[in-house]
Amino acid sequence: MDKTLENILVCPGCHGPLTHQAETLICTDTHCQSLPRQWPMVRGVPVMFDEAQSFFRIADARSILESPGRSRWHRWLSKAWHARPGLDRNVAAERNYRHLEQLLRDTQEGLVLVVGCGDEGVGIHHLRTSPHVTLIGLDIRWTASVAVIGDAQQLPFSDEVFDAVVLQGVLEHVLDIFQVEKEVFRILKAQGLVYCELPFLQPNHGGAFDLTRFTWTGHRRFWRRFTQLEAGVCCGPGMAMANMVQQFARAWLPFRAWRILSDWLTDWLFWWLKYLDDWLTKNPASLDGASGLFFLGRKSDHVLSDAELIATYRGGQ
């Protein structure tokens, strides 16, 4: 395990110190109520669910880590399926990550937590390739980008250790997003940064684990303990329209084969709508019909009041 990571890991329940014994991390706080109070390391990756509070289970994550992975045939089919033109397009992430990387150059360490890093989002390569930034990835499942398996609602890190936290397309899949905000605030240093992307007008894309949508005003209120540096549309109305047409097509028949066929057809017929967002997102009205929104902010002692919040609205209504 990386030394930087080892120095900042704590018990996900009580935030007490850990001791490292063989391939196990053990909470040393005798008053800790966490379960199981010790956590395995599999392939060098700590599995840090507090089962007293979290929906997720260590045994499930461990079985995935110890499995041989997908077959070559399965990987080939996956690549072939994703070779379609697709309906999604992020028009802001590249710019926003460059901005975030510039801000992190002023910090001494540039330590960044990427929550939900399993499938790295558009633009994050600007952080991964920067000599000024160290990324630590956390997710509930393992991929090559994951350094810690854990729950965003019980982050297993010490207070005020990160210079930035990234949540790109994650919060909509979290059961208690307000607990996540508290945890992000806790682990960020003073003046620490948060970058968040969240869907607005998007169909369900996670089954039972797609729980939350915010308008622009709602998203700003969620991060009211942060000073806004930049905020706006990351996925525009063109993408929203294309995805809604696809969902409309899916709804005609309840069969999986039809969903696959309709997705393939709508991808090829409506892929071009997403490119209209280069122009549409220049209009403030795009905030009211965006597929996704972003927020870049800095941890603050000031809490945005609701009167201040309402005054920040800049959509088209």
Rosetta blueprint (number, residue, H / E / L):
1 M L
2 D L
3 K H
4 T H
5 L H
6 E H
7 N H
8 I H
9 L E
10 V L
11 C L
12 P L
13 G L
14 C L
15 H L
16 G L
17 P L
18 L E
19 T E
20 H E
21 Q E
22 A L
23 E L
24 T E
25 L E
26 I E
27 C E
28 T L
29 D L
30 T L
31 H L
32 C L
33 Q L
34 S L
35 L L
36 P L
37 R L
38 Q E
39 W E
40 P E
41 M E
42 V E
43 R L
44 G L
45 V E
46 P E
47 V E
48 M L
49 F L
50 D L
51 E L
52 A L
53 Q L
54 S L
55 F L
56 F L
57 R L
58 I H
59 A H
60 D H
61 A H
62 R H
63 S H
64 I H
65 L H
66 E H
67 S L
68 P L
69 G L
70 R L
71 S L
72 R H
73 W H
74 H H
75 R H
76 W H
77 L H
78 S H
79 K H
80 A H
81 W H
82 H L
83 A L
84 R L
85 P L
86 G L
87 L L
88 D L
89 R L
90 N L
91 V L
92 A L
93 A H
94 E H
95 R H
96 N H
97 Y H
98 R H
99 H H
100 L H
101 E H
102 Q H
103 L H
104 L H
105 R L
106 D L
107 T L
108 Q L
109 E L
110 G L
111 L E
112 V E
113 L E
114 V E
115 V E
116 G L
117 C L
118 G L
119 D L
120 E L
121 G L
122 V L
123 G L
124 I L
125 H H
126 H H
127 L H
128 R H
129 T L
130 S L
131 P L
132 H L
133 V L
134 T E
135 L E
136 I E
137 G E
138 L E
139 D E
140 I L
141 R L
142 W L
143 T L
144 A L
145 S L
146 V L
147 A L
148 V E
149 I E
150 G L
151 D L
152 A L
153 Q L
154 Q L
155 L L
156 P L
157 F E
158 S L
159 D L
160 E L
161 V L
162 F E
163 D E
164 A E
165 V E
166 V E
167 L E
168 Q E
169 G L
170 V L
171 L H
172 E H
173 H H
174 V L
175 L L
176 D L
177 I H
178 F H
179 Q H
180 V H
181 E H
182 K H
183 E H
184 V H
185 F H
186 R H
187 I H
188 L E
189 K E
190 A E
191 Q E
192 G E
193 L E
194 V E
195 Y E
196 C E
197 E E
198 L E
199 P E
200 F L
201 L L
202 Q L
203 P L
204 N L
205 H L
206 G L
207 G H
208 A H
209 F H
210 D L
211 L L
212 T L
213 R L
214 F L
215 T L
216 W H
217 T H
218 G H
219 H H
220 R H
221 R H
222 F H
223 W L
224 R L
225 R L
226 F E
227 T E
228 Q E
229 L E
230 E E
231 A E
232 G E
233 V E
234 C E
235 C E
236 G L
237 P H
238 G H
239 M H
240 A H
241 M H
242 A H
243 N H
244 M H
245 V H
246 Q H
247 Q H
248 F H
249 A H
250 R H
251 A L
252 W L
253 L L
254 P L
255 F L
256 R H
257 A H
258 W H
259 R H
260 I H
261 L H
262 S H
263 D H
264 W H
265 L H
266 T H
267 D H
268 W H
269 L H
270 F H
271 W H
272 W H
273 L H
274 K H
275 Y H
276 L H
277 D H
278 D H
279 W H
280 L H
281 T L
282 K L
283 N L
284 P H
285 A H
286 S H
287 L H
288 D H
289 G L
290 A L
291 S L
292 G E
293 L E
294 F E
295 F E
296 L E
297 G E
298 R E
299 K E
300 S L
301 D L
302 H L
303 V L
304 L L
305 S L
306 D H
307 A H
308 E H
309 L H
310 I H
311 A H
312 T L
313 Y L
314 R L
315 G L
316 G L
317 Q L
